[in-house]
Amino acid sequence: MFMRLVQLKADMSNLGRLKQFYEKVTIKELQDMPGCLFAGLIQSNPRSDEMLSMTLWENQQRAEHYDTSGTYKRLLELTKPFLAESTEWRVQLSDSLELEYSPVTEEPVLKQFKVTALSDTENEVPEENTRMYVRIVSAKIQQGKMDEFRELYSEEIIPGLKNTRGCRYAFLTESLQDSNEIISVTIWNSKEDAEYYESSGRFAELTRKVKHTLSSFYQWKMALEKKLTGEVKTSDDIKVTHYSMVTGKKFP
């Protein structure tokens, strides 16, 4: 299985229209694409203007055909009226040596991942359910430790998640752009279940099983926390983001 994530910045005044467009146009088009298993629009919990379009495919070749067919580019163009026009400014020096400020349109960012571990091969694709809650954990793995991390995820993390209240699906995905980057995607029955997973200490318990495989920056952070009070942040820390399912559909 193969996963595509497209990061979008929504125009909040058009959020309802974006959802309607995704349901009536994007999902319909993707349903007709060979090999597309699921399409869902999810919304960041802390930042409501940050959205992800998450699609699952039978394999990488099917996903690449979606690109080369022109369908992805066409849908992206049709989506742009519902996105924020610009959230960044570029500062440059003009010919007259004066500072100029000009808006820069943020283009949607595409990331692609191969799915290398699944919680349940018989029900590997989420059913349609807008109450579902999505948790994405991203991290960097030490050079040469990916095989060990993958094995631990399959043998320790997935069984642990399956025995956790409210966890319906878990995917381990590995980036095509960065061979050391992984994303763990878990899908929950509700926000309350996902939050309980963290507050109960279960997430910390499962993380300890793989912490020795994480990047050297993360290892340094772990060691430093033993000496200092509070949490130490680095650019390569394990990152957890939360999303609510706005709309989604599983394709037969």
Stockholm file with secondary structure:
# STOCKHOLM 1.0

chainA/1-252         MFMRLVQLKADMSNLGRLKQFYEKVTIKELQDMPGCLFAGLIQSNPRSDEMLSMTLWENQQRAEHYDTSGTYKRLLELTKPFLAESTEWRVQLSDSLELEYSPVTEEPVLKQFKVTALSDTENEVPEENTRMYVRIVSAKIQQGKMDEFRELYSEEIIPGLKNTRGCRYAFLTESLQDSNEIISVTIWNSKEDAEYYESSGRFAELTRKVKHTLSSFYQWKMALEKKLTGEVKTSDDIKVTHYSMVTGKKFP
#=GR chainA/1-252 SS CEEEEEEEEBCGGGHHHHHHHIIIIIHHHHHTSTTEEEEEEEEESSCTTEEEEEEEESSHHHHHHHHHTTHHHHHHHHHGGGBCSCCEEEEEECTTSCEEEEEECCCCEEEEEEEEEESCGGGCSCCSCTTCEEEEEEEEBCTTCHHHHHHHIIIIIHHHHHTSTTEEEEEEEEESSCTTEEEEEEEESCHHHHHHHHHTTHHHHHHHTTGGGBCHHHHHHHHHHTTSSSCCCCTTSCEEEEEEEEEEEECC
#=GC SS_cons         CEEEEEEEEBCGGGHHHHHHHIIIIIHHHHHTSTTEEEEEEEEESSCTTEEEEEEEESSHHHHHHHHHTTHHHHHHHHHGGGBCSCCEEEEEECTTSCEEEEEECCCCEEEEEEEEEESCGGGCSCCSCTTCEEEEEEEEBCTTCHHHHHHHIIIIIHHHHHTSTTEEEEEEEEESSCTTEEEEEEEESCHHHHHHHHHTTHHHHHHHTTGGGBCHHHHHHHHHHTTSSSCCCCTTSCEEEEEEEEEEEECC
//
